[in-house]
């Protein structure tokens, strides 16, 4: 799973390195969070097509997926893009899907947290309902939990331990160092990190973010650009997990920083 793609630098890094990562590690299934791929906020059809062409099987998102109104139709019609499942029923799009690849049945779920974010429907109850509805033959369950609170992320992971194969947090753009296998076999990390410029503030221009913090004026943030020295350019961040497809349990999970 690959952390939030931020703007054009993130897309270029993904296009350059994700195919090599997939081939070099014999990756069977790839999930990429793309909610900030279009100029740092939201998604467009063009950005999503680039993510899929780079190797993503499914593109997940979060609260910024609504930024580009023209993309809403794609949320309703394209079965490779997910928005958080716990938005209220009338919201366009889908929050989970079943996929079959290389003889393995996969369930991919996208949910959003409520602590320090807009308090939408309960992600715990939402996931319980999805797992009741899901194809019982799909043993591998991958969850992208787009949330601010580390406490909420860890709590949901333990709630799903033994029922989900992997739960990875997104949203903060800061990769955490707590990847592990929970007691009943679920792989976990609090945040995948981001795919974008490392010399930045969460992938955004440092100067603009400093002005927002110091002046308390909400200047529009823009993705950081690659410095001329090329020493602090874009990184791909995420995790590689080894999974027993028969039992749906994770065998190992390791952080990526490329």
C-alpha positions as CSV (number, residue, x, y, z in Angstrom):
1,X,0.0,0.0,0.0
2,X,1.3,3.4,-1.0
3,X,0.7,6.7,1.0
4,X,-1.1,9.8,-0.2
5,X,0.1,11.0,-3.6
6,X,0.7,14.7,-3.4
7,X,0.6,16.7,-6.7
8,X,2.6,16.4,-9.8
9,X,5.9,15.5,-8.0
10,X,4.1,12.6,-6.3
11,X,2.7,11.4,-9.6
12,X,6.0,11.5,-11.3
13,X,7.7,9.6,-8.5
14,X,5.0,7.0,-8.6
15,X,5.3,6.6,-12.4
16,X,9.1,6.3,-12.2
17,X,9.4,3.9,-9.2
18,X,6.2,2.0,-8.6
19,X,6.6,-0.3,-11.6
20,X,10.1,-1.2,-10.5
21,X,8.9,-1.7,-6.9
22,X,6.1,-4.1,-8.0
23,X,8.4,-6.1,-10.3
24,X,11.3,-6.2,-7.9
25,X,9.2,-7.5,-5.0
26,X,6.8,-9.6,-7.0
27,X,3.9,-7.6,-5.6
28,X,0.5,-9.3,-6.3
29,X,-1.8,-6.4,-5.4
30,X,-1.2,-2.7,-5.0
31,X,-3.4,0.0,-3.3
32,X,-2.5,3.7,-3.7
33,X,-4.2,6.6,-1.9
34,X,-4.6,9.3,-4.5
35,X,-6.8,11.9,-2.8
36,X,-4.2,14.7,-3.2
37,X,-2.8,13.8,-6.6
38,X,-4.5,16.7,-8.5
39,X,-2.4,19.8,-7.6
40,X,-2.4,18.7,-4.0
41,X,-6.2,18.6,-3.4
42,X,-8.6,16.0,-4.8
43,X,-8.4,13.8,-7.9
44,X,-9.1,14.2,-11.6
45,X,-9.7,11.5,-14.2
46,X,-6.2,12.2,-15.7
47,X,-4.5,11.8,-12.4
48,X,-6.3,8.6,-11.5
49,X,-5.5,7.1,-14.9
50,X,-1.8,7.9,-14.3
51,X,-1.9,6.2,-10.9
52,X,-3.5,3.1,-12.4
53,X,-1.1,3.0,-15.3
54,X,1.8,3.1,-12.8
55,X,0.5,-0.1,-11.3
56,X,-2.3,0.5,-8.8
57,X,-5.0,-2.1,-8.7
58,X,-7.3,0.2,-6.6
59,X,-7.1,3.9,-5.7
60,X,-8.4,4.9,-2.3
61,X,-9.1,8.5,-1.1
62,X,-10.3,10.5,1.9
63,X,-11.9,13.8,2.8
64,X,-10.3,15.7,-0.1
65,X,-11.8,13.4,-2.8
66,X,-14.7,15.9,-3.0
67,X,-12.5,18.9,-4.0
68,X,-13.0,18.4,-7.8
69,X,-16.7,18.4,-8.6
70,X,-16.1,17.1,-12.1
71,X,-14.6,13.9,-10.6
72,X,-17.8,13.0,-8.8
73,X,-19.2,11.2,-11.8
74,X,-16.1,9.1,-11.9
75,X,-16.7,8.1,-8.3
76,X,-20.0,6.8,-9.4
77,X,-18.9,5.0,-12.6
78,X,-15.4,3.7,-12.2
79,X,-14.9,0.6,-10.1
80,X,-11.2,1.2,-9.4
81,X,-11.7,4.3,-7.2
82,X,-13.0,4.3,-3.6
83,X,-14.2,7.1,-1.3
84,X,-14.7,6.5,2.4
85,X,-17.5,4.0,3.0
86,X,-18.9,5.8,6.1
87,X,-20.1,8.9,4.3
88,X,-23.9,9.0,4.6
89,X,-25.9,6.9,2.1
90,X,-26.7,9.6,-0.5
91,X,-23.0,10.4,-1.2
92,X,-21.8,9.4,-4.7
93,X,-19.4,6.6,-5.2
94,X,-18.6,3.4,-3.3
95,X,-16.5,2.7,-0.2
96,X,-15.5,-0.9,-0.8
97,X,-15.1,-3.5,-3.5
98,X,-14.4,-7.1,-4.1
99,X,-11.7,-8.0,-6.7
100,X,-10.2,-11.2,-8.0
101,X,-6.6,-11.3,-9.2
102,X,-4.4,-14.3,-9.8
103,X,-6.9,-16.6,-8.2
104,X,-7.1,-14.6,-5.0
105,X,-10.3,-12.8,-3.8
106,X,-9.6,-9.4,-2.3
107,X,-11.8,-7.0,-0.4
108,X,-10.6,-3.4,-0.3
109,X,-12.3,-1.0,2.1
110,X,-11.8,2.8,2.5
111,X,-13.2,4.5,5.7
112,X,-12.7,7.9,7.3
113,X,-12.1,8.7,11.0
114,X,-14.1,11.1,13.1
115,X,-11.8,12.4,15.8
116,X,-10.6,15.9,14.8
117,X,-12.4,15.5,11.5
118,X,-16.0,15.9,10.3
119,X,-17.9,13.4,12.4
120,X,-19.5,11.3,9.7
121,X,-21.0,7.8,10.3
122,X,-19.2,5.4,12.6
123,X,-16.3,3.6,10.9
124,X,-16.4,0.8,13.4
125,X,-20.1,-0.1,12.7
126,X,-19.6,0.6,9.0
127,X,-16.8,-2.0,8.7
128,X,-18.8,-4.5,10.7
129,X,-21.6,-4.2,8.2
130,X,-19.3,-4.4,5.2
131,X,-17.7,-7.6,6.5
132,X,-21.1,-9.1,7.0
133,X,-22.1,-8.3,3.4
134,X,-18.8,-9.1,1.7
135,X,-18.2,-12.3,-0.3
136,X,-17.2,-14.9,2.2
137,X,-14.8,-16.4,-0.3
138,X,-12.6,-13.2,-0.2
139,X,-10.1,-14.0,2.5
140,X,-7.8,-11.0,2.0
141,X,-9.2,-7.8,3.5
142,X,-7.3,-4.5,3.1
143,X,-8.4,-1.4,4.9
144,X,-7.3,2.2,4.2
145,X,-8.4,4.2,7.3
146,X,-8.1,7.9,6.5
147,X,-8.0,9.5,9.9
148,X,-6.2,12.1,12.0
149,X,-6.2,10.4,15.4
150,X,-3.6,7.7,16.2
151,X,-5.8,6.5,19.0
152,X,-8.7,6.0,16.7
153,X,-6.6,4.2,14.1
154,X,-5.1,1.8,16.6
155,X,-8.5,1.2,18.2
156,X,-10.0,0.2,14.8
157,X,-7.1,-2.1,14.1
158,X,-7.7,-4.0,17.3
159,X,-11.4,-4.0,16.6
160,X,-10.7,-5.7,13.2
161,X,-7.8,-7.9,14.4
162,X,-8.3,-11.4,12.9
163,X,-11.0,-10.2,10.6
164,X,-9.0,-7.9,8.4
165,X,-5.7,-8.8,6.8
166,X,-4.2,-5.3,6.9
167,X,-5.2,-1.9,8.2
168,X,-3.1,1.1,7.1
169,X,-3.7,4.6,8.2
170,X,-3.5,7.6,5.8
171,X,-4.2,11.3,6.0
172,X,-1.4,12.8,8.1
173,X,1.3,12.4,5.4
174,X,3.8,11.6,8.1
175,X,5.0,8.0,8.0
176,X,5.0,6.3,11.4
177,X,7.5,3.7,12.7
178,X,5.0,1.3,14.3
179,X,4.3,-1.3,11.7
180,X,3.5,-4.7,13.3
181,X,1.4,-7.8,13.2
182,X,-1.4,-7.7,15.8
183,X,-2.1,-10.8,18.0
184,X,-4.7,-12.3,15.7
185,X,-2.8,-11.8,12.5
186,X,-3.8,-8.3,11.2
187,X,-0.9,-6.2,9.8
188,X,-1.0,-2.5,11.0
189,X,0.7,0.8,10.6
190,X,-0.7,4.1,11.9
191,X,0.2,6.1,8.8
192,X,1.7,5.1,5.4
193,X,3.2,8.5,4.9
194,X,3.0,10.3,1.5
195,X,4.3,10.1,-2.0
196,X,5.7,13.6,-2.8
197,X,8.6,16.0,-2.1
198,X,10.3,15.2,1.2
199,X,11.7,18.8,1.7
200,X,8.2,20.1,2.4
201,X,5.5,20.4,5.0
202,X,3.3,17.3,4.4
203,X,4.2,17.6,0.7
204,X,3.3,21.3,0.5
205,X,5.4,24.4,-0.1
206,X,7.4,25.2,3.1
207,X,7.1,29.0,2.7
208,X,3.3,28.9,2.3
209,X,2.9,26.6,5.3
210,X,5.1,28.9,7.4
211,X,3.0,31.9,6.5
212,X,-0.2,30.1,7.4
213,X,1.2,29.1,10.8
214,X,2.9,32.5,11.6
215,X,0.2,34.8,10.3
216,X,-2.9,32.7,10.8
217,X,-4.0,33.6,7.2
218,X,-5.3,30.7,5.2
219,X,-3.1,31.1,2.1
220,X,-3.9,28.4,-0.4
221,X,-1.3,25.6,0.0
222,X,0.5,24.4,-3.1
223,X,2.6,21.2,-3.6
224,X,6.3,21.6,-3.0
225,X,8.6,21.6,-6.0
226,X,11.8,19.6,-6.4
227,X,14.9,21.6,-5.4
228,X,17.5,22.3,-8.1
229,X,20.1,20.2,-6.2
230,X,17.9,17.1,-6.5
231,X,19.0,15.9,-3.1
232,X,15.6,16.2,-1.4
233,X,13.3,15.3,-4.1
234,X,10.2,13.1,-4.2
235,X,9.8,9.9,-2.2
236,X,7.4,7.0,-2.3
237,X,6.3,6.0,1.2
238,X,4.2,3.0,2.2
239,X,4.4,-0.6,3.2
240,X,5.0,-4.0,1.7
241,X,3.1,-6.8,3.4
242,X,3.4,-10.6,2.9
243,X,0.1,-12.3,3.2
244,X,-1.1,-15.9,3.5
245,X,-3.9,-15.8,1.0
246,X,-5.3,-19.1,2.4
247,X,-5.9,-17.9,5.9
248,X,-6.1,-14.1,5.3
249,X,-3.4,-13.5,7.9
250,X,-0.4,-11.2,7.5
251,X,3.0,-12.8,7.7
252,X,5.1,-9.7,7.7
253,X,4.9,-5.9,7.1
254,X,7.7,-3.6,6.3
255,X,7.9,0.2,5.7
256,X,8.9,1.6,2.3
257,X,10.8,4.9,1.7
258,X,12.1,5.1,-1.9
